[in-house]
Amino acid sequence: MRLLPQEGPAPRLLNSVVPEPAQSKPSDAAPDVRSRLRGASIFSGNGRAIFLGIVFGAAILWMIGVVYSRHRAAVRYEEAGRKLLNVSTQSLSASRHSQVTPAPITIQLRADLLHVTAISLGHPRLAIINGQQVAEGEWITVHTPIASVALSLKVLRIGDGRIDLSDGTQEITARLELPPPTQSRH
């Protein structure tokens, strides 16, 4: 058995935990007023900078709002002027001397104006008319060689070997063009 001595080294304090007692200053030195901490308030130190930042941020947001609302008001005013201008230009487009509406232009659609080269009966039904792919319900524009007039036709139905088109007043049926037979060299 081993006996431990009752007296051990004297307990000591760690320097990092408990500071050593401060030595007293001579009484003739005046206390430094600048080194004393002021009481914490909103307008001291960083609090003042944060307050000013909030005030300037609010002012900038307010100015952006004013500029944006003036811009939107100007756009609305300009659009209102355009709507009135559209109405007035329609009345100016007709001649003052003529009181009669012009006669409608009649175009006779020839067979050589529509060239149907392919038809696909899948889903959706497709066709190639004058080199342009169209589906049912789409519009195709046909240019006439005699007059400088373009004719718009709506594809109503695509069937087996035929396409039904309409210009709004009458229906036109175009047939699939078959390529000419090729002669073989036998």
C-alpha positions in Angstrom: 0.0 0.0 0.0 1.2 3.4 -0.8 0.6 6.5 1.2 0.1 9.8 -0.4 1.5 12.8 1.3 -1.1 15.2 2.7 0.8 18.2 1.7 1.1 18.8 -2.0 2.2 21.7 -4.0 0.4 24.9 -3.3 -2.6 25.6 -5.5 -2.0 28.3 -8.1 -4.2 30.3 -10.4 -4.0 30.2 -14.1 -3.0 33.5 -15.6 -5.4 33.2 -18.5 -8.4 32.8 -16.3 -7.9 35.3 -13.5 -6.0 38.5 -14.2 -3.4 39.7 -11.9 -4.5 42.5 -9.6 -3.9 45.8 -11.3 -1.3 48.1 -9.8 -2.6 51.4 -8.7 -1.8 54.5 -10.7 -0.4 57.6 -9.3 -3.1 59.9 -8.0 -1.9 62.9 -10.1 -2.9 61.3 -13.4 -6.4 62.3 -14.5 -8.7 59.5 -15.7 -8.9 59.2 -19.5 -12.4 60.4 -20.4 -12.2 59.1 -24.0 -11.5 55.5 -22.9 -14.8 55.2 -20.9 -17.6 53.5 -22.8 -20.7 55.4 -23.5 -24.1 54.0 -22.9 -25.4 51.9 -25.8 -28.0 53.8 -27.8 -29.6 53.6 -31.3 -27.6 56.6 -32.6 -24.1 55.5 -31.5 -21.6 53.6 -33.5 -23.0 51.1 -35.9 -26.6 51.9 -34.9 -26.3 55.3 -36.6 -24.9 53.8 -39.8 -27.7 51.2 -39.9 -30.4 53.9 -39.3 -29.0 56.1 -42.1 -28.8 53.1 -44.4 -32.5 52.3 -43.8 -33.5 55.9 -44.4 -31.5 56.2 -47.6 -32.8 52.8 -48.8 -36.4 53.8 -48.2 -35.8 57.1 -50.0 -34.3 55.3 -53.1 -37.2 52.8 -53.2 -39.7 55.7 -53.0 -38.0 57.5 -55.9 -38.0 54.3 -58.0 -41.7 53.9 -57.3 -42.4 57.5 -58.4 -40.4 57.2 -61.6 -42.1 53.9 -62.4 -45.6 55.2 -61.8 -44.9 58.2 -64.0 -43.5 55.9 -66.7 -46.6 53.7 -66.6 -48.9 56.8 -66.7 -47.0 58.0 -69.9 -47.4 54.6 -71.5 -51.1 54.5 -70.8 -51.6 58.0 -72.1 -49.7 57.1 -75.3 -51.7 53.9 -75.8 -55.0 55.9 -75.4 -53.8 58.3 -78.1 -53.0 55.4 -80.4 -56.5 53.9 -80.0 -58.1 57.2 -80.9 -55.7 57.6 -83.8 -56.6 54.2 -85.2 -60.3 55.2 -85.3 -59.5 58.5 -87.0 -57.2 57.0 -89.7 -59.9 54.6 -90.8 -62.2 57.4 -91.7 -59.4 59.3 -93.6 -58.5 56.3 -95.7 -61.5 56.6 -98.0 -61.6 59.2 -100.7 -63.9 62.2 -100.0 -65.2 62.2 -103.5 -66.4 58.6 -103.7 -69.5 57.6 -101.8 -69.7 54.1 -103.3 -67.7 51.2 -101.9 -65.4 49.7 -104.5 -66.5 46.5 -106.3 -65.0 43.3 -105.0 -62.1 41.7 -106.9 -63.1 38.4 -108.5 -60.3 35.9 -108.9 -60.8 32.8 -111.0 -58.6 30.1 -109.4 -57.0 28.0 -112.1 -55.9 24.4 -111.6 -52.2 25.3 -112.1 -52.2 27.6 -109.1 -52.6 24.7 -106.6 -50.0 21.8 -106.7 -50.7 19.1 -104.2 -47.7 16.8 -104.2 -48.1 14.7 -101.1 -50.8 13.7 -98.6 -50.3 12.0 -95.2 -53.4 10.5 -93.6 -51.9 10.0 -90.1 -52.6 12.0 -87.1 -52.5 15.0 -87.8 -53.4 14.8 -91.4 -50.8 16.7 -93.5 -50.4 17.8 -97.1 -47.9 19.6 -99.2 -49.4 22.3 -101.3 -47.2 24.4 -103.5 -44.1 23.2 -101.6 -45.6 24.2 -98.2 -46.6 21.7 -95.5 -50.1 22.4 -94.1 -52.5 20.6 -91.7 -56.2 20.7 -91.4 -57.4 24.1 -90.1 -54.3 26.0 -91.3 -54.3 28.8 -93.9 -52.2 28.8 -97.1 -51.6 31.9 -99.3 -51.7 31.5 -103.1 -50.3 34.3 -105.3 -52.0 34.9 -108.6 -49.7 35.5 -111.6 -52.0 38.0 -113.4 -52.8 40.5 -110.6 -50.8 41.4 -107.6 -53.3 39.8 -105.3 -52.8 37.0 -102.8 -55.6 34.6 -102.0 -55.8 33.0 -98.5 -57.3 29.6 -98.4 -58.2 27.5 -95.3 -57.6 23.8 -95.4 -60.9 22.3 -94.4 -60.3 18.5 -94.9 -57.5 16.3 -96.1 -58.7 13.1 -97.5 -57.5 10.2 -99.7 -56.2 11.9 -102.8 -58.0 15.2 -102.3 -57.9 18.3 -100.2 -60.9 20.6 -99.5 -60.1 24.3 -99.3 -62.2 27.4 -98.6 -61.8 31.1 -99.1 -64.7 31.9 -96.8 -67.4 32.0 -99.5 -66.9 28.9 -101.6 -65.2 25.5 -101.3 -62.5 24.3 -103.6 -61.3 20.7 -104.1 -57.7 20.1 -105.1 -56.6 16.7 -106.2 -53.2 14.9 -105.6 -51.0 15.2 -108.6 -49.5 11.9 -109.7 -46.0 12.0 -111.1 -45.7 11.1 -114.8 -44.9 7.5 -115.4 -41.2 6.8 -115.9 -40.1 4.8 -118.9 -37.8 1.9 -118.2 -35.0 0.9 -120.6 -35.9 -2.8 -121.2 
